[in-house]
Amino acid sequence: MADTFARGSFALGVCDMCAGVYLLKELRPEIYNQRPTGFLVCEECWDLDNPQLQLGKFPINDPQALRNARVDTNLTQSRELWGWNPVGNESTNIVCQDGAVQVNGLFQYPNRQESP
């Protein structure tokens, strides 16, 4: 006795999710958490296995604390903020006042009037 199955080219099957009738060869196995569930589902109900379900499968090391951390001794310098400030900086010649912006003395927004 052979361990083979019939081809089933025209065999019908029922989707285990929506109970729709499809050709058996069009139904796909449902995979959940990288394991087959035994359900055969149609193309509309079939969903890719979500990679977020594999959390904990691989070790993740994301330390938050520093080893041998030291206290900051110069509080005034550490509390100063430094950053690029294009608006209101003298070197860029951009001035902001009450909602109007003047760039290089050429035009003013929102009025868009050219200056002399």
Buried (B, 14 or more C-beta within 10 A) or exposed (E): EEEEEEEEEEEEBBBBBEEEEBEEEEBBEBBEEEEEEEBBBBEEBBEEEEEEEEEEEEEEEEEEEEEEEEEEEEEEEEEEEEEEEEEEEEEEEBBEEEEEEBEEEEEBEEEEEEEE
